């Protein structure tokens, strides 16, 4: 059984997440403009994780998929993030970790999920209950071209609109329809054969092989990870025995090794996995001096942050999302962006963009412990860089508190 220290696992996580210097990450550092080079840099980040999680909330001046790219690519244009999914681009939208844009080459690996989702995971057998509606939706898209859900429900009574929306979503999940692109963040549905290349639609990957490849992709993004994190990366929590079997097969093939996170302060060691190639990298990163860092703001949905137990274990940081809490019950704020300085999460800032005024307001700032000059400089630099990237001026003098 290999072991890894918390410092090694933390720095490896940052390297694989693209949040250290480029020579440590293997990812691009800059993405200026909106041309092919900028798109290629953004796609390199998406390929590293295997997904770019989507969320509709733009309150901080950009949506999460733009913020994730802004935090890694100097000069990235957040408007470019809204156009990454487009006809001819090597991405598709589907349900991976959450609703995400994923590299097109992963499409065959999700055949098992398309089969499972013939019955909607929340609404049940919608297509079986409404076959005529399904035929109408498919026929209309076939004849008239790509459609929004809104286009398909215009003029219908409210109850019928709900059914059509659910049928359309179900047709997407089971593979008859695909998301061609998004406009103003609204999905544009089309027939799958007009979106996904034939070679990928016809590619047959056995579920066991698909699972092994997905777990390897998850480890490529995480570095070291516990089994629960790997399963959650692709929403496989209800398939523990399959995940264990796949990891065992990958270990037999020499691609991954079981690896415990060594205990600190009396805590119990945590079982996990790591790619064999990352063991040496983790050791070299732990011996390197941490770089000075102006600081960077991270999306609350960042791949580094969505697993709360992992963030607490590696960074000693309690990542809390309070979007769904009533305002009176929030401790930190509605849409807090953690501040990463070097290898530490030093603060969280709740932001609100006031576009008409050209201002980015800091609603609250919470430090992790007593901040020193370095922490204050990192947070101020992170805020200034982010505000400039989204085309706004930081409002007030809130970071002095």
Secondary structure, DSSP 8 states (H G I E B T S, - for coil): -EEE-HHHHHHHHHHHTT-S-HHHH-S-SEEEESSHHHHHHHHHHHHHHT-EE-----TTSS-HHHHHHHTTSEEE-HHHHTTSS-TTSSEEEEESSSEEEEEGGGGGGGHHHHHHTTSBTTTBSHHHH-HHHHHHHHHHHHHH--B-HHHHHTT--HHHHHHHHHHHHHHHHHTSEEEEEEETTEEEEEEGGGTS-HHHHS----HHHHHHHHHHHHHHHHSSB-HHHHHHHTT-TT-HHHHHHHHHHHHHTTSEEEEEE---TT---B--EEEHHHHHHHHHHHHS-------EE--TT-TTTS-HHHHHHHH-------TTS-GGG-SS-SSEEEEEETTEEEEEEEEEEEGGGTEEEEEEEEESSS--HHHHHHHHHHHHHHHHHTT-EEETTGGG-
